Amino acid sequence: MKDRFPAAQGWFATSRDALYVLFAVFAALRAAAILLDVTPTSDADWYYTRAAMLAQGLGYIGNNGLPTAYWPPGWPIAMSLAFRALGTSAVTVGLLNLASAVLAGWLTYDLARRLFGSELVGRIALLLLAVYPNSILYVPLALTEVFYTTLLLAGCWLLIARKGALRLIFAGLVFGIATLVKAQTLVVIPLICLIGLLRDGQIVRRTPGVIARGAFIIAVAAMVVAPWTMRNHAVMGAWIPVSTNGGITLLTGNNDSARGGFTPDDAAVKALDARIGLNEMEYDAAASRLGKEWIAAHPAQFVKLMPLKLLRLWGPDGEGQWAYETGSPAWKAAPWAFTLLRAANQLWYVALLGLFGVAAVLMVRQRRKAGERVIDWWLLPYGIALYPSAIAMVFSGQSRFHYPVMPFVCMAAGWVLAVWLTRAASRKA
C-alpha cells in the first residue's frame, strides 16, 4: 500500500493513457448533457431566434422585425453557421458547444501546465473542470458562455504558449471574435501584456515594444469588429461599435430596490420591461439613462451596492441548471435529482474558490522563500477574475458572468492539489 500512492500519481501525471481517460470523461459527460433536451428560454431564446433568422438570410433583426444592435452578434452568427450546416435545432447548439468545450478543456490543460510549470497541474486542472457540474450543464444551452470561454482561453494561449509575430495576428483575430461575443474582452490584452512586461524585468527598455505589440493585437481585433460597426452605421445611422445592451444591466444593478443583482420588480425596470417587445435599442437606451440618473442621485448607495454585486457574482453557482427547470422534461421527471445536483455543484464550486484563494497565498510565500520574482504567469487567473469583478461592481452582479473565469480557477486549484499530492507521495515513498 505504501508504494501504490506514488505509483498511481506517477501514472496519472505521466501516462498518455491517463490523459486519454481524462479527455474521454470530459467529453462523455458533456455529450450526455445534450440528451437532456433543453428548450431555449430567456436570453438563450433571444440568441437562438437571432441565429435562426441569420441562417434563413433574414439578417440581424429584433423582435419588432427591424435591424438591431441589441446584444453582440458573435454568438448568433456562430450558431447560424452551424444551423446552415447541420440544421436549426437545439441538438446543433449542443454539438457546437460540445466542440467548443472539448477545445476549452485542452486549452485549460495546456495553459495550466505552462502557467505553473507542471504536467501534473495541467491534468488536475482538466479533471477539476471535467466533473464540474455547472460546466457540464451549460453545453446544451444557447447561451454565450461555452463559446466565449473557449475564445478567451484561446486568445490567452496564443499570447503565452506561442512565439513569433504570427501569433499576434491570430490572437488579434481570436480576441476580435471574442469582442463580438462580449464587448469588454479587449481589457484582457493589456492585462496579459502587463504581466508579461513585469515578469521579465528590464521594464524601461521593454515597455515600448510591449505597448506596440499590445496595440497591434487590439488593432487586428478592431479590424474584425469594424465590419459590424460599419453595418450598424449604414443600417441604423449611428456609430455603435458592438452592441447596445449595457443599459438594462446598469439599471438592474442600480435602482431603488437593487440588492446587487437583477431586480425586475423595481418600478423603473418594470415600466421598461413592458416596452422590450417594441424596440430593444430604445429600451436599452432608456434603461441606461435611468441607471445613470440613479447613480448621480444616489452616489453613496451606489458605493454600498458594490460588495453586494460582488457577492451576487461570486456567491451562487449552478445557473446553468436553471434553464432546465424552465425548459427541460428531465427536470420535470426528477426534480429531486436536480436539487441534489445543485447542492453538490455549490459545494464543488466553493471548494474550487477556496483552493483558488489558497493558491495565491502559497505561491507568493513559496516564491519569496525561493528568492524568485513574485509576478509571473501564475497571476493570469487572478487578473482574469478581476475584470468581471470590476464590471460587476459598476453594473450588476450575475453569477453567469463568472463562468469564463472558472477554467482559470481550476488551473490555480490544480496547482495547490499538485503541491499537496507531491508532498504526500514523497512522504509515503
C-alpha positions in Angstrom: 0.0 0.0 0.0 2.9 2.3 0.8 4.2 2.2 -2.8 0.8 2.3 -4.6 0.1 6.0 -4.0 3.3 7.3 -5.6 2.9 4.8 -8.4 -0.7 5.9 -9.1 0.3 9.6 -9.0 3.1 8.8 -11.4 0.7 7.1 -13.8 -1.7 10.0 -13.6 1.0 12.6 -14.1 2.9 11.0 -17.0 0.9 8.3 -18.7 -0.6 9.1 -22.1 -3.4 6.7 -21.3 -4.3 8.7 -18.2 -4.6 11.8 -20.4 -6.9 10.0 -22.9 -9.1 8.9 -20.0 -9.4 12.5 -18.7 -10.5 13.8 -22.1 -12.9 10.9 -22.6 -14.6 11.6 -19.3 -14.6 15.4 -20.1 -16.3 14.8 -23.5 -18.6 12.0 -22.4 -20.2 13.9 -19.6 -20.9 16.9 -21.8 -22.2 14.8 -24.7 -24.6 13.1 -22.2 -25.9 16.6 -21.2 -27.1 17.2 -24.8 -29.5 14.3 -24.4 -31.4 16.2 -21.7 -33.2 18.2 -24.5 -33.4 21.8 -23.2 -35.7 24.2 -24.9 -34.1 27.7 -25.2 -35.7 30.2 -22.8 -35.0 33.9 -21.8 -31.6 35.1 -23.1 -30.9 31.8 -24.8 -34.2 32.0 -26.7 -33.2 35.5 -27.9 -29.8 34.3 -29.2 -31.3 31.2 -30.7 -34.0 33.2 -32.6 -31.5 35.6 -33.9 -29.3 32.7 -35.1 -32.3 31.1 -36.8 -33.1 34.3 -38.6 -29.5 34.7 -39.8 -29.5 31.1 -41.1 -32.6 31.9 -43.1 -30.9 35.0 -44.6 -33.2 37.5 -42.8 -30.4 39.5 -41.2 -29.8 40.5 -37.6 -33.2 41.9 -36.6 -35.1 42.5 -33.3 -38.4 41.3 -32.1 -40.1 44.2 -34.0 -38.7 43.0 -37.3 -36.2 45.9 -37.7 -32.4 45.7 -37.8 -30.9 45.9 -34.3 -27.6 46.0 -32.5 -29.1 44.8 -29.2 -26.7 42.3 -27.8 -23.4 41.4 -29.6 -23.9 39.3 -32.7 -20.9 37.0 -32.4 -22.7 34.0 -30.8 -25.8 34.2 -33.0 -23.5 34.3 -36.1 -21.6 31.3 -34.9 -24.8 29.4 -34.3 -26.2 30.4 -37.6 -23.3 28.9 -39.4 -23.8 25.6 -37.5 -27.5 25.8 -38.3 -26.8 26.1 -42.1 -24.5 23.0 -41.9 -26.5 20.8 -39.5 -30.0 22.2 -39.3 -31.7 24.6 -36.9 -32.2 22.6 -33.6 -31.2 22.5 -30.0 -29.1 19.5 -30.8 -27.0 21.5 -33.2 -26.4 24.1 -30.4 -25.3 21.3 -28.2 -22.9 19.9 -30.7 -21.4 23.3 -31.4 -20.9 23.8 -27.6 -19.5 20.3 -27.2 -16.8 21.0 -29.8 -16.1 24.4 -28.1 -16.0 22.7 -24.6 -13.6 20.0 -25.7 -11.2 22.6 -27.1 -11.6 24.6 -23.9 -10.7 21.5 -22.0 -7.5 21.1 -23.9 -6.6 24.8 -23.6 -7.2 24.6 -19.8 -4.9 21.6 -19.6 -2.1 23.1 -21.7 -2.3 26.6 -20.2 -2.3 25.2 -16.6 0.9 23.2 -17.2 2.6 26.2 -18.8 1.4 28.8 -16.2 2.5 26.6 -13.3 5.3 24.7 -14.9 3.9 21.2 -14.2 2.3 18.5 -16.2 0.5 17.3 -13.1 -1.1 20.7 -12.6 -2.4 20.6 -16.1 -4.0 17.2 -15.6 -5.6 18.0 -12.3 -7.0 21.3 -13.7 -8.6 19.3 -16.5 -10.0 16.8 -14.1 -11.5 19.5 -11.8 -13.2 21.1 -14.8 -14.3 17.8 -16.3 -16.5 16.9 -13.4 -17.7 20.4 -12.6 -21.5 20.1 -12.9 -22.2 23.7 -13.9 -19.6 23.5 -16.7 -21.3 20.3 -18.0 -24.9 21.5 -17.8 -24.1 24.6 -19.9 -23.3 22.6 -23.0 -26.9 22.2 -24.4 -27.8 25.8 -23.7 -27.9 28.5 -26.4 -26.0 31.0 -24.2 -22.7 32.6 -25.0 -20.7 31.2 -22.1 -19.2 28.0 -23.5 -18.3 29.5 -26.9 -16.9 32.7 -25.3 -14.8 30.9 -22.7 -13.1 28.9 -25.5 -12.3 32.1 -27.3 -10.9 33.7 -24.1 -8.7 30.7 -23.4 -7.5 30.5 -27.0 -6.5 34.2 -27.0 -4.6 33.8 -23.8 -3.0 30.6 -25.0 -1.8 32.2 -28.2 -0.1 35.0 -26.4 1.5 32.9 -23.7 2.2 29.5 -25.3 3.2 30.6 -28.8 6.1 32.7 -30.1 6.7 34.8 -33.1 4.9 37.6 -34.9 2.2 35.4 -36.5 0.7 34.5 -33.1 0.0 38.2 -32.6 -2.2 38.2 -35.7 -4.1 35.1 -34.7 -4.5 36.4 -31.2 -6.0 39.6 -32.6 -8.4 37.6 -34.7 -9.5 35.5 -31.8 -9.9 38.4 -29.5 -11.8 40.3 -32.2 -14.3 37.4 -32.5 -14.5 37.3 -28.7 -15.3 41.0 -28.6 -18.2 40.4 -30.9 -19.5 38.0 -28.3 -18.7 40.1 -25.2 -17.7 43.7 -25.8 -15.4 44.1 -22.8 -13.0 41.4 -23.9 -10.2 43.7 -25.1 -9.4 44.5 -21.5 -7.6 41.2 -21.3 -5.0 42.2 -23.8 -3.4 45.0 -21.7 -3.6 42.6 -18.7 -1.6 39.9 -20.4 0.9 42.5 -21.7 1.4 44.0 -18.3 2.1 40.6 -16.7 4.5 39.7 -19.5 6.3 43.0 -19.0 6.7 42.8 -15.2 7.7 39.1 -15.1 10.7 39.5 -17.4 12.2 42.7 -15.9 14.0 45.4 -17.8 10.8 47.4 -17.8 12.0 50.7 -19.2 13.8 49.1 -22.1 10.9 46.6 -23.0 7.9 48.9 -22.4 7.8 50.5 -25.9 7.9 47.0 -27.6 5.2 45.6 -25.3 3.0 48.6 -25.9 3.5 48.2 -29.7 2.6 44.5 -29.6 -0.5 45.2 -27.5 -1.6 48.0 -29.8 -1.1 45.7 -32.8 -3.3 43.0 -31.3 -6.0 45.5 -30.5 -5.8 46.9 -34.0 -6.3 43.5 -35.5 -9.2 42.8 -33.2 -10.7 46.2 -34.2 -10.4 45.2 -37.8 -12.5 42.1 -37.0 -15.1 44.2 -35.3 -15.1 47.0 -37.9 -17.5 45.4 -40.5 -20.1 45.1 -37.8 -19.6 48.7 -36.7 -20.0 49.9 -40.2 -23.1 47.8 -40.7 -24.7 49.5 -37.7 -23.9 52.9 -39.0 -25.2 52.0 -42.5 -28.4 50.3 -41.3 -29.2 52.4 -38.2 -27.4 55.6 -38.8 -25.4 55.5 -35.6 -21.8 54.6 -34.7 -22.4 51.6 -32.5 -19.1 49.7 -32.1 -20.5 46.3 -31.0 -23.8 46.4 -29.1 -26.2 48.4 -27.0 -27.1 46.0 -24.2 -25.3 47.7 -21.3 -28.2 49.9 -20.3 -30.5 47.3 -18.8 -27.6 45.7 -16.9 -26.7 49.1 -15.5 -30.3 49.8 -14.4 -30.9 46.4 -12.8 -27.9 46.8 -10.6 -28.6 50.4 -9.8 -32.1 51.3 -8.7 -34.1 51.7 -5.5 -34.8 48.0 -5.0 -31.4 46.7 -6.2 -29.7 44.2 -3.9 -26.6 43.7 -6.1 -28.3 41.8 -8.9 -31.2 41.5 -11.2 -34.3 43.1 -9.7 -37.2 43.3 -12.3 -39.7 44.3 -9.6 -38.4 47.8 -9.4 -40.9 50.3 -10.8 -38.5 51.8 -13.3 -37.3 48.4 -14.6 -40.9 47.1 -14.7 -42.0 50.1 -16.7 -39.3 49.4 -19.2 -40.0 45.7 -19.4 -43.3 46.5 -21.0 -41.5 48.1 -23.9 -38.9 45.5 -24.7 -41.0 43.9 -27.4 -41.3 47.2 -29.2 -37.8 48.3 -29.7 -34.9 46.8 -27.8 -32.4 49.6 -28.6 -34.8 52.3 -27.3 -35.5 50.2 -24.3 -31.8 49.8 -23.5 -31.1 53.5 -24.1 -33.9 54.5 -21.7 -32.6 52.0 -19.1 -29.1 53.4 -19.4 -30.3 56.9 -18.9 -32.3 55.9 -15.8 -29.4 54.0 -14.4 -27.0 56.9 -14.8 -29.6 59.3 -13.3 -30.0 57.0 -10.3 -26.2 56.7 -9.7 -25.8 60.5 -9.9 -28.7 61.0 -7.4 -27.5 58.2 -5.0 -23.7 58.1 -5.1 -23.4 56.7 -1.5 -25.9 53.9 -2.2 -24.1 53.1 -5.4 -20.9 52.5 -3.4 -22.8 50.4 -0.8 -24.2 48.2 -3.5 -20.7 47.2 -4.8 -20.0 44.5 -2.2 -23.5 43.1 -2.8 -22.8 42.9 -6.5 -19.6 41.1 -5.9 -21.5 38.6 -3.7 -24.1 38.0 -6.4 -21.3 37.5 -8.9 -19.2 35.1 -6.8 -21.6 33.6 -4.2 -24.1 31.4 -6.0 -23.3 29.0 -8.8 -25.2 26.5 -10.9 -27.0 29.0 -13.1 -26.7 26.5 -16.0 -29.2 24.3 -14.2 -31.8 27.0 -14.0 -32.6 26.7 -17.7 -33.5 23.0 -17.2 -36.2 24.0 -14.6 -38.0 26.0 -17.3 -37.2 24.2 -20.5 -36.4 20.5 -20.0 -38.6 17.5 -19.4 -35.7 15.9 -17.5 -36.2 18.3 -14.6 -40.0 17.6 -14.5 -39.2 13.9 -14.4 -36.8 14.1 -11.5 -36.7 17.5 -9.8 -35.2 15.9 -6.7 -32.2 14.8 -8.7 -31.5 18.3 -9.9 -31.9 19.6 -6.3 -29.2 17.2 -5.2 -27.1 18.1 -8.2 -27.4 21.8 -7.4 -26.2 21.2 -3.8 -23.3 19.1 -5.0 -22.3 21.7 -7.6 -22.4 24.5 -5.0 -20.0 22.5 -2.7 -17.7 21.8 -5.7 -17.7 25.5 -6.6 -17.0 26.7 -3.1 -14.1 24.2 -2.9 -12.6 25.5 -6.1 -12.8 29.1 -5.0 -11.2 28.1 -1.6 -8.3 26.4 -3.4 -8.1 29.4 -5.7 -7.6 31.7 -2.7 -5.1 29.3 -1.0 -3.1 29.1 -4.2 -2.3 32.9 -4.2 -1.1 32.8 -0.6 1.0 29.7 -1.1 2.5 30.9 -4.4 3.6 34.3 -3.0 5.1 32.6 0.1 6.9 30.0 -2.0 8.4 32.5 -4.4 9.6 34.8 -1.8 11.2 32.0 0.1 13.0 30.9 -3.1 14.0 34.4 -3.9 12.1 34.4 -7.2 10.1 37.2 -8.8 6.6 37.2 -7.5 5.0 38.4 -10.7 4.7 35.7 -13.3 2.2 34.0 -15.5 0.5 32.3 -12.4 -1.1 35.7 -11.9 -3.2 35.4 -15.1 -6.1 33.6 -13.5 -6.4 36.3 -10.9 -6.3 39.0 -13.5 -9.0 37.2 -15.5 -11.1 37.1 -12.3 -10.6 40.8 -11.6 -12.1 42.2 -14.7 -15.6 40.7 -14.4 -15.5 41.7 -10.8 -14.7 45.3 -11.7 -17.5 45.3 -14.3 -20.0 43.8 -11.8 -19.4 46.5 -9.2 -20.5 49.1 -11.7 -23.3 47.3 -13.5 -24.9 44.3 -11.8 -23.7 41.0 -10.2 -24.9 37.9 -12.1 -23.4 34.5 -11.4 -23.2 33.5 -15.1 -20.6 36.3 -15.5 -18.0 34.2 -13.6 -18.4 31.2 -15.9 -15.5 32.1 -18.2 -13.2 32.5 -15.2 -13.8 29.0 -13.9 -11.2 27.2 -16.1 -8.6 29.6 -14.8 -9.8 28.9 -11.2 -9.3 25.2 -11.9 -5.7 25.9 -13.0 -4.8 27.6 -9.7 -6.7 25.0 -7.7 -4.9 22.3 -9.6 -1.6 23.7 -8.6 -2.4 23.6 -4.9 -3.6 20.0 -5.2 -0.5 19.1 -7.1 1.8 20.5 -4.4 -0.1 18.6 -1.7 -0.1 15.4 -3.7 3.6 15.6 -4.5 4.4 16.2 -0.8 2.1 13.3 0.3 3.7 11.0 -2.3 7.2 11.9 -1.1 6.3 11.1 2.5 4.8 7.8 1.6 7.7 6.9 -0.6 
